[in-house]
Amino acid sequence: MKSSSAEQTPRVAAVYQILAEDIKALGIDAVFGLISDDICQLVATLDGLGVRFYGVRHETNAIMMAEGYASTTGRLGIAMIGRGPAMANGMHGLMAAGKSGSRVLIIAGEAPLAGRAPNALGPDLKSFAAAQVVAAAGLPVFAATSVDVARSALADAVAEAELGKAVTLLLPMDVQVASVEVMPTRAGPLAPKAAKPSPSARAPSLAAAVELLSKSRRPLIIGGVGAHRAGARQAIEDLAARIGALLVTSLKAKDLFRGNPYDLGIIGSSSHSAARRYIEQADCVLVLGASLNYLTMVS
């Protein structure tokens, strides 16, 4: 069956409208940020589409809230900030998010491609070499260098962030407000990521773990953010009660076992002296949903 002529008629809309719709299509329900004149249209459009905007007082707060959202939910966290001094304010948060391994996308305004101040009355007081600064910090940065590539730049930034990185997308003001033609029947470049099925534990591995635990006299269970996301608290506590294990968490899973009488708190650099004494006495450690990195293992 041939498509109707109405379906073949291009739709004309502002770039910020199309980008907002692409972000919404990802299944995003919340973004965090500090409104600026060079990002406000995108923020307002997202809000109108039902994506809740959480305003903050500082750009680093926005990025760290997005990182916390990503860390807690396992989904993409998005922070939206302005350009120039706003981007400079956000560098501390951007650096921290870049080391967290969480999926974070920082969308920032950028100077018009024309290279002049938006009001054309004098020097650009917000001038800041954002792309060079972010790249020098070792973090991925994408930019919508034209109206035609704005959607693909967003798609590329999202794909990179989905790898567990903090990624910056720069949106020049004149690109955002420019008009673009989109075919109504053409799907956008973004689509929600399907959840990957968790691999099943192999029988030999389970048998080996059971044998080690059966011989242990001072077992310790470390719960991480993966255990939190899986809703495994009750199962872990039941196991700990059965084998007589003490409980401890990674920093990201803080308070996972709050209220349990055998909860030692956080393991690693943020643990307290009493917890360290008991942790050092463990003869078998069962790790569930946590990575044994240098922060977790430091005493």
WODA-V278527 format. One line per field, one symbol per residue. phi: phi as a letter, one per 40 degrees, with the letter a starting at -180 (. if undefined). psi: psi as a letter, one per 20 degrees, with the letter a starting at -180 (. if undefined). burial: I if it has 16 or more other ideal C-beta (glycine too) atoms within 10 Angstrom, else O. A space follows every 10 residues. Layout:
phi=???
psi=???
burial=???
//
This chain:
phi=.ccccccccc cbacdccccc cccdccgcba bbibcbccac cccccccccg ccbbcbcacc dccccccccc cccgbccbbb bcbgdccccc cccccccccc gccbbbcbca cdccgbcdcf bicccbdacc dccccccgbc bbaccaccbc cccccccccc cccgbcbbbc bdcccdccca cbcdcccccb adcccccccc ccdccccccc ccccccbbcb bbbbcccccc gcdccccccc ccbgccbabc ccbdgdbdgc cbccgcchcb cccccccccc ccbabbbbgb bcccccccb
psi=pqqrhhhipq pprqghgghg hgghiijpiq rqaopqhjih hgghggghij oppoqriqhh ggghghgggg hhhjrpppqo rarchghghi hghggghhih jropoopqqq qqhikrqhik iaqoijppmg ghgghhikqp pqqnirhhjg ghggghgggg hijlqpqppp oqghggiqqq ppphipqriq qpppppppqq qqghgggggg gghhiqimqp pppahhhghi kjgggghggg hhilqqqqrr ghkpjhkpip ijpicqqbij rrhgghghgh ipippopokq pmahhhiq.
burial=OOOOOOOOOO OOOIIIIIII IIIIOIOIOI IIIIIIOIIO IIIOIIOOOO IOOOOIOOII IIIIIIIIII IOOIIIIIII IIIIOIIOII IOIIIOIIOI IIIIIIIIII IIIOOOOOOO OOOIOIOIOI OOIIOOOOII IIIIOOIOOI IOIIIIIIOI IOOOIIIIII IIIIIIOIOI OIOOOOOIOI OOOOOOOOOO OOOOOOOOOO OOIOOIOOII IIIIIIIIOO OIIOOIIOII OOOOIIIIII IIIOOIIOOO OIIIIIIIOO IOOOIOOOIO OIOIIIIIII OOOOOIOOO
//
